[in-house]
Amino acid sequence: MSDEREVLSALIDREPVAADVLARVLEQPANRALLVEFVRLRERIQQDDRGESRSLELSPPIERARPRGWIRAVAAVVLLGLGLAGGAGLERYASRERPPEPTRVVQLEPSPGATLRR
Amino acid sequence: MDGISGAPPLVARLFEQHGPAVYRYFRRSTADPGAAEDLSQEVFLRISRHAGSYEPRERERAWVFRIARNVLIDHKRAATRGATESRLEPVAAPTQALHADLQQALAGLAGDDREAFLLAEIGGLTYAEIAVATESTVPAVRSRIYRARLALRERLLPPPPLGRAAVPVGGDDE
């Protein structure tokens, strides 16, 4: 069972209320006081909201544009090219760092009469 | 507040018209200004993604706040999954005792009551719109908002000089 005083709350929300019920409820002084307090409560909240909205700097939403298909394809090709170029450059750089490949191998063997001098 | 550069006119207009209210709704619901700003942005990003398919079958404001409610639900779920559930905490704002009191009073409400109350009070939704958004009924919404008002009045308003008549809080939801 609902409380008939709900009409007071509904009234200040501009909701439809039954006039007969409202009249009956408002006959009671305590209910009239309750209606006034509901209005005060609204004032109180609005006062708080006003104070806050003075300091509110709400930023508009920002969404990063999603790259379109062809842009993504071009970006992929560019990245692939950069990767290949980078790889080739690295290869050249690496080859300068390596010792030259041997073209022939010379093996030295001790002669039969050789002695080890200390 | 600037519009959304490059955004469809609908989104820009909705942001201009409802952005501050959406922010306040999140601010009251989460007690976290940073989260409220992020969630507000998320609402309008979602709107911009679905603006093309939007058909005005309902009031724009109700549509925006239905999205806002979904964003809030997702946020709470994510927070729960991360074991850092966003609870309504009293905000430490020494220069804004008034604000902290209100936030604390809102935190003391039952979740359903707070949600219905904020959608009506901040969002400006009708009871029928709230009933649709929350998958409830108009009488239930009406009861929830009434209960929320009674509780907030107890916590926020000083008692009148001759005392305050006790108002039973209860009744069926549905």
Interface residues (C-beta under 8 A of the other chain):
Chain A: M1 S2 D3 R5 E6 L8 S9 A10 D13 E15 A30 A33 L34 E37 F38 R40 L41 R42 R44 I45 Q47 D48 D49 G51 E52 S53 L56 E57 L58 S59 P60 P61 I62 E63
Chain B: M1 D2 G3 I4 S5 A7 F15 G19 P20 Y23 R24 R27 E37 S40 Q41 E42 F44 L45 S48 Q96 L98 H99 L102 A120 E121 I122 T126 Y127 P139 R142 S143 I145 Y146 R149 L152 R153 L156 L157 P160 R164 A165 V167 P168 G170 G171 D172
